[in-house]
Amino acid sequence: MRSEADKSRTGGKIKSAAQAMKIALLSLLMLAQTPCIYPDSSLLLRYDDGGAECFWSDYYPNGMAVKFTPPALRWRITALLIYGFALVKGEKSFIIEVRDSDFNAIFRSSILISNHFENATLDWAKVPLPNVVVNGNFYVCVYPMLEPNGTQLWVAVDSDMISGRSFLVDCYRQGLKKYEEGSAMIRVEGEEAVEFAEIIVDSISVREEGFKLTFRIVASGNIAEVKATLQADSLIKDHEVTYEYGFYNVMLNWSMFSGLKEPVRLMLSARTLNSTSTLTVKLSETIFSKYLRLIDENKFLKAMLNNSRLERETFGHKLHNKEVEITVLKASLEAYEKRCLNEVEEAKKLAEELNMMRFLTVSLAVFTISLFIIFVKGMRSASLKEKGFGKDA
């Protein structure tokens, strides 16, 4: 998207280009005073009187839009009519769009200028459309070409008819600004749509690889083509649509949403033989930002989980080592208890033997003392007898 400086520079270039073409366009403007002859029809939607008073052009993504109100709720657009002037220098293209009442793009195409405009000729260019079906009000956007030294395409403006239906549009910003200089000479050819195809969204699912949308199509005729086009900022990309069990599926990878801002739109289109119906699904940026944030959080949690797993494994090894140590300690404790029991038994035996020894010692001492006493008594008796015997003699 261009900066303000780019816009100022572009504005300067446009003015320079406009001044350079002023003389060339004067004669054309004189011719344009006479309303152009184009066959009117009840199927032709227009808001101009056929006479051009000025011209408008700019660089892409700037364009001009006209808001149309069809006479029927369902309207089939068969062609766009653009009154303009081209200086053709080489094969260059301009872009046309059809948008619904909410300004969601339902058709977009790149058109070669040389296929629809003759060089240096003010005239109507008719651009056929593949029977685009709209519901209610819709917009037609034209993004012309403006190269100071190259191909230029100017859209005619009817200054006499100010319908309030012409707008300046920025394709990137999806913004509208009323054009107060007149009515852009852009018309629509079409008819009431009888045959139709309706697109119905069935489900939206979020997966690890991307965003999946499932839808079905109810049509009054055979379906010739189904397309899905993603539009986000300057990105416009077609995506593969698959068909399975009566439903159509489109998968959008998350990687392509990185850095994108609102609006993000997915345009679904279904083409039958005589009509092309569309449905635009607006995908909020918050969905993707939240999902991407959840992915980052998931990666962080996975990293934490891996670290926790390593810590758990480390703690498991430590616990196992502690269990081994506990088992060894239990075995040592059992051996120690067994040894203590053996030592207690031995101590009991020694105590019994010690008591027996004490008893025997005491008994021996008593017996010895008794024998000593008996011996002493015996010796004294013997001594007394000897003394008594001597006196008698």
WOMO-V658062 format. One record per backbone hydrogen bond with DSSP energy under -0.5 kcal/mol. CO is the residue of the C=O (numbers start at 1). NH is the residue of the N-H. If there is no record, write none. Layout:
BEGIN
CO|NH  CO|NH
END
This chain:
BEGIN
3|7  4|8  5|9  6|10  7|11  8|12  9|13  10|14  11|15  12|16  13|17  14|18  15|19  16|20  17|21  18|22  19|22  19|23  21|25  22|26  23|27  24|28  25|29  26|30  27|31  28|32  29|33  30|33  31|34  32|52  33|35  36|38  41|44  43|45  43|190  44|46  45|188  50|36  54|157  56|155  59|62  61|171  63|169  64|142  65|167  66|68  66|140  68|70  68|138  73|75  73|136  74|193  75|77  75|134  76|78  76|191  77|132  78|129  79|189  80|127  81|187  82|84  82|125  83|156  84|123  85|154  86|88  86|120  87|89  87|152  89|151  90|92  92|113  94|111  95|143  96|109  97|141  98|106  98|107  99|139  100|103  104|100  107|98  109|96  109|111  111|94  112|115  113|116  113|117  118|86  118|121  121|123  123|84  125|82  125|127  126|128  127|80  129|131  131|276  132|77  134|75  134|136  137|101  138|68  139|99  140|66  141|97  142|64  142|144  143|95  145|153  147|150  151|147  152|87  154|85  155|56  156|185  157|53  157|54  157|159  158|161  158|183  160|162  161|163  165|67  166|179  167|65  168|177  169|63  169|171  170|174  170|175  175|170  177|168  178|180  183|158  184|186  185|83  187|81  188|45  189|78  189|79  191|76  192|194  196|220  198|200  198|218  200|216  203|214  205|207  205|212  209|254  210|207  210|212  211|252  212|205  213|250  214|202  214|203  215|248  216|200  217|219  218|198  222|224  222|273  225|271  227|269  228|239  229|267  230|237  231|265  232|235  235|232  237|230  239|228  240|251  242|249  244|247  247|244  248|215  249|242  250|213  251|253  252|211  253|256  254|257  255|258  257|260  263|233  264|283  265|231  265|267  266|268  266|281  267|229  268|279  269|227  270|272  270|277  271|224  271|225  275|272  276|133  277|270  279|268  279|281  280|282  281|266  281|283  282|284  283|264  284|287  284|288  285|289  286|290  287|291  288|292  289|293  290|294  291|295  292|296  293|297  294|298  295|299  296|300  297|301  298|302  299|303  300|304  301|305  302|306  303|307  304|308  305|309  306|310  307|311  308|312  309|313  310|314  311|315  312|316  313|317  314|318  315|319  316|320  317|321  318|322  319|323  320|324  321|325  322|326  323|327  324|328  325|329  326|330  327|331  328|332  329|333  330|334  331|335  332|336  333|337  334|338  335|339  336|340  337|341  338|342  339|343  340|344  341|345  342|346  343|347  344|348  345|349  346|350  347|351  348|352  349|353  350|354  351|355  352|356  353|357  354|358  355|359  356|360  357|361  358|362  359|363  360|364  361|365  362|366  363|367  364|368  365|369  366|370  367|371  368|372  369|373  370|374  371|375  372|376  373|377  374|378  375|379  376|380  377|381  378|382  379|383  380|384  381|385  382|386  383|387  384|388  385|389  386|390  387|391  388|392  389|393
END
